[in-house]
Amino acid sequence: MQGNKRRDTRPETAIRSAVHRRGLRYRVDDQPLPRLRRRADLVFRSTKVAVFVDGCLWHGCPEHCRVPETHNEYWSEKIARNVRRDRDTNQRLQEAGWLPLRVWEHDDPEEAADRVEKAVARRRS
């Protein structure tokens, strides 16, 4: 697991580039809430939008997640914990007035950037 990057993954950088081309500026790999030790991939502080680019395996994508056969029990529990943590993060952010957006790594970067752009624009007005 040490070989897995925490930030700057290919899907994340593709989405960041697409969002940046739209003229939006954001913080990278930042904590939306200082008291909460969780980091979002893109953070728009002024509009309180936090974007998470979730990996299909790590976050239990219903479309693509296939639990490894080796150490199946460990991986099943690990993925389930991640899903619970993601839900908890969303809830805490919402309670603090933030809008959490979840994007799967397999999502089209341009479509994801459209979603982000629309969310930020709605929060500005």
C-alpha positions in Angstrom: 0.0 0.0 0.0 3.0 2.3 0.3 3.2 2.5 -3.4 -0.2 4.0 -3.7 -0.1 7.8 -4.0 -2.1 9.9 -1.6 -2.4 12.8 -4.0 -1.6 13.7 -7.6 -3.1 10.5 -9.1 -3.8 10.5 -12.8 -7.6 10.8 -12.4 -7.1 13.6 -9.8 -4.7 15.6 -12.0 -7.0 15.2 -15.0 -10.0 16.6 -13.1 -7.9 19.4 -11.6 -6.7 20.4 -15.1 -10.2 20.4 -16.4 -11.4 22.5 -13.5 -8.5 24.9 -13.8 -9.2 25.4 -17.6 -12.6 26.6 -16.6 -11.0 29.4 -14.6 -11.7 28.0 -11.2 -9.0 28.2 -8.5 -8.8 25.8 -5.6 -6.6 24.4 -2.9 -5.1 20.9 -3.4 -5.1 18.1 -0.8 -6.5 20.4 1.9 -8.5 20.0 5.1 -11.9 21.7 4.6 -12.4 21.7 8.4 -9.3 22.2 10.6 -10.8 20.1 13.4 -11.5 17.1 11.1 -8.4 15.2 10.0 -9.7 14.4 6.6 -8.5 15.9 3.3 -10.3 16.7 0.1 -8.6 16.6 -3.3 -9.9 20.1 -4.3 -11.1 22.6 -1.8 -13.0 25.8 -2.8 -12.9 27.7 0.5 -15.0 30.7 -0.5 -17.9 28.6 -1.6 -17.4 25.8 0.8 -17.2 23.0 -1.8 -15.0 20.0 -1.2 -14.3 17.6 -4.0 -13.1 14.0 -3.4 -11.7 11.9 -6.3 -12.4 8.4 -5.0 -10.6 5.3 -6.3 -12.9 2.5 -7.3 -11.2 -0.2 -5.2 -10.5 1.9 -2.1 -13.9 3.5 -1.8 -16.1 0.6 -2.9 -17.3 1.7 -6.3 -20.5 -0.3 -7.0 -19.6 -0.6 -10.7 -15.9 -1.5 -10.5 -14.9 -2.6 -7.0 -13.8 -6.2 -6.9 -12.5 -7.3 -3.5 -9.2 -9.1 -4.0 -9.5 -12.9 -3.4 -6.3 -13.0 -1.4 -7.0 -11.8 2.2 -10.6 -11.3 1.2 -11.8 -10.7 4.8 -9.2 -8.0 5.4 -10.0 -6.2 2.2 -13.8 -6.4 2.6 -13.5 -4.8 6.1 -11.0 -2.2 4.9 -13.3 -1.1 2.0 -16.3 -1.1 4.3 -14.5 1.1 6.8 -13.5 3.5 4.0 -17.1 3.7 2.8 -18.3 4.4 6.4 -15.6 7.1 6.8 -16.6 8.7 3.5 -20.3 8.9 4.6 -19.2 10.3 8.0 -17.0 12.9 6.2 -19.9 14.0 4.0 -22.2 14.3 7.0 -19.8 16.4 9.0 -19.0 18.7 6.1 -22.7 19.2 5.4 -23.4 20.0 9.1 -20.6 22.6 8.8 -22.2 24.2 5.8 -20.0 22.6 3.1 -21.0 20.8 -0.1 -19.0 17.5 -0.5 -18.8 16.3 -4.1 -17.7 12.7 -4.8 -16.2 11.8 -8.1 -15.1 8.3 -9.1 -11.7 7.8 -10.7 -13.5 6.3 -13.8 -15.7 9.4 -14.3 -14.9 11.4 -17.4 -12.8 14.4 -16.2 -14.7 16.9 -18.3 -18.0 15.8 -17.0 -16.7 15.8 -13.5 -15.3 19.3 -14.0 -18.8 20.4 -15.3 -20.3 19.1 -12.0 -17.7 21.0 -10.0 -18.1 24.2 -12.0 -21.9 24.1 -11.6 -21.7 23.4 -7.9 -19.3 26.3 -7.3 -21.4 28.6 -9.4 -24.6 27.7 -7.5 -22.9 28.3 -4.1 -21.6 31.7 -5.3 -25.1 33.0 -6.0 
